[in-house]
Amino acid sequence: MKRILPCLLLLACAASARAADAAPAPAPAPAPEAADGRDAVFWGFEIKLGGVFFDADDWKDSSAAFGDLGLTVWEPNRYLGLWAGFGGQGAELLWDDPWGEVESDVTAVPVGASLLLRCPLGDSFAVRAEAGARYVATDVEDWRDDYDHRRHRKGDKRDLYWNPERYLDVDDTSFAVAALQLEFSSGNGYLSVGGGYQFDLEKPDVEYCGRRIGRLDFSGAYFHVGGGFVF
């Protein structure tokens, strides 16, 4: 019996070695997501709505409605990103012509891009900083009673010859923006609240009947609420 036990142990070891040699090799671990063939960036879009509070006193209410719509692209960790899009701002400008004070609606359409820096604060919260520049196309709508206001000349005879299409004009301009916002994420979507400051890179000329009468200032603080999606 003592001789049989060592023989049985040797036979068991040999059988285990043969089974190990015949077993298939373990499957390799899956590659990380960054190497699975997908794009290495995230795309998204977002919308913002709010208001701007101008520094200058040229505006009737010293404020304007504010809105932005843009596309975003992020690197894989979503720390650095780019924003590109356009927006709109509208306010009433106060100015004087030879017959009194006039209120004219001014519409500004900023178009440009920003560099984004995002700092996660947890699974659902993040702080995002933005710095960028905008080209601003402007349009002016003269006072509703512009025709009668100027042609009656307060009792004088009507001027039947001088009737230009537009009395007031504002040049296109550009400004820079710097902002911070707090993001609340849920799945691929997020809501945001924040604010910042826009400041003129150049001050546009204001012309009355082709003659320069001053410059406008679009500088001011703004706030916004909004949301977006990232894919």
Salt bridges, closest charged atoms under 4 A:
GLU33 OE1 - ARG38 NH2 3.15
ASP36 OD2 - ARG38 NE 3.31
GLU46 OE2 - LYS48 NZ 3.76
GLU46 OE2 - ARG128 NH2 2.87
GLU92 OE1 - LYS60 NZ 3.41
ASP97 OD2 - HIS149 NE2 3.77
ASP97 OD2 - ARG150 NE 3.32
GLU103 OE1 - LYS60 NZ 3.32
GLU130 OE1 - LYS48 NZ 3.29
GLU130 OE2 - ARG134 NH2 3.05
ASP139 OD1 - ARG166 NH2 3.25
ASP146 OD1 - ARG150 NH1 1.94
ASP159 OD2 - ARG153 NH2 3.11
ASP169 OD1 - ARG166 NH1 3.69
GLU183 OE1 - ARG118 NE 3.31
GLU183 OE2 - ARG128 NH1 3.34
ASP200 OD2 - LYS203 NZ 3.56
ASP205 OD1 - ARG212 NE 3.04
ASP205 OD1 - ARG215 NE 3.10
ASP217 OD2 - LYS203 NZ 3.11
